[in-house]
Amino acid sequence: MTEAVVLRRAGPADAHATADVYLRSFAAALPTVVRPHTDDEVREYIREVVVPARETWVAEAAGSGVVGLMVLHGESLSQLYLDPEWRGRGIGDRFVALAKERSPRGLTLWTFQVNKPAHRFYERHGFTAVEFTDGSGNEEREPDVRYVWRP
């Protein structure tokens, strides 16, 4: 039996669980990418900046709490992370549909070049790779790719 998952705006009480999902997801999906911030710095950033100042959404599963997060900032889909145990259950699809609904004129996002599953996911949702970099513009110094979706 699949647990019900609700997408809703994040509140201050969600910051810690949201940060934990980010940390677990990043570690599982990007094991070769060096994180420039400690776990505590990530938790503080999510608590002090992301949740209060960005359009932050969480996926909450009955009985499991926060299992995913998505952050929008204007036309930028700046973060989409799922707890590794919750991948493949359609939550990412629902987040992208919500992002398109919230930004109907288009979206842009960055992902690391090594994250091939993310490339396939976003391309399946109509995003097109438009720029590849050497990573000099991000904190991780990891080559990345910019994707754009236009309706």
Order of alpha helices (4+ residues) and beta strands (2+ residues): beta-alpha-alpha-beta-beta-beta-alpha-beta-alpha-beta-beta
